[in-house]
């Protein structure tokens, strides 16, 4: 049986401008986890600095972000906030 993929819980994507990250709730195997994707990662994926369009960049690169988020979660599934950075990209 294939491993389940991480999915975004609908309506949970938010731009946290003050912390320079996009936050969302992800679900994996019936469990929900809180994630934060740093602006640096969005810039690494897009080549552009997020300036009022962080959620749009997040949505455009969501497949890559979800893969990296699952990698970050795999390091420690007990953390209350899983921070996803460009180091988590393959």
C-alpha positions in Angstrom: 0.0 0.0 0.0 1.4 3.4 -1.0 2.1 6.0 1.7 -0.5 8.8 1.9 0.4 12.2 0.7 0.2 15.4 2.7 -2.8 17.6 1.8 -3.8 21.1 2.7 -6.9 21.5 4.8 -9.2 23.8 2.8 -9.4 27.4 4.0 -6.3 27.3 6.2 -3.7 29.1 4.1 -2.8 32.4 5.6 0.0 35.0 4.9 1.8 35.9 8.2 3.6 39.0 6.9 5.1 39.9 10.3 6.9 36.5 10.5 7.6 36.3 6.8 5.9 33.0 6.3 2.7 31.4 4.9 1.0 29.2 7.4 -1.4 26.3 6.7 -2.9 23.2 8.3 -1.9 20.0 6.5 -3.4 16.5 6.9 -1.6 13.2 6.7 -3.0 9.8 7.6 -6.0 11.5 9.3 -3.8 13.7 11.6 -3.6 17.5 11.2 -0.4 19.4 11.6 0.4 23.2 11.6 3.0 24.3 9.0 4.8 27.5 8.2 6.6 28.0 4.9 9.3 30.7 5.1 9.3 33.4 2.5 12.9 32.4 1.6 11.5 29.1 0.3 8.9 30.8 -1.8 11.7 33.0 -3.2 13.9 29.9 -3.9 11.1 28.3 -5.8 9.9 31.3 -7.8 13.0 33.5 -8.1 10.9 36.4 -6.8 10.8 38.0 -3.3 7.2 37.7 -2.0 5.7 41.2 -1.9 2.0 40.9 -1.2 1.7 37.8 -3.3 3.0 35.1 -0.9 -0.2 33.1 -0.9 -0.3 33.2 -4.7 3.3 31.9 -4.9 2.4 29.3 -2.3 -0.5 28.1 -4.4 1.6 28.1 -7.6 4.3 25.9 -6.1 2.1 23.9 -3.7 3.1 20.5 -5.0 6.8 21.2 -4.3 5.9 22.8 -1.0 3.8 19.8 0.2 6.6 17.5 -0.7 9.1 19.6 1.3 6.6 19.9 4.2 6.2 16.2 4.4 10.0 15.9 4.5 10.1 18.5 7.3 7.3 16.7 9.2 9.3 13.4 9.0 12.1 14.9 11.0 9.9 15.3 14.1 6.1 14.6 14.0 5.7 15.9 17.6 6.6 19.5 16.9 3.7 22.0 17.3 4.7 24.1 14.3 6.5 22.5 11.4 8.7 25.1 9.7 9.4 24.4 6.1 12.5 26.0 4.6 14.4 25.7 1.3 16.6 23.1 3.1 13.7 20.7 2.8 13.6 20.9 -1.0 15.0 17.9 -2.9 
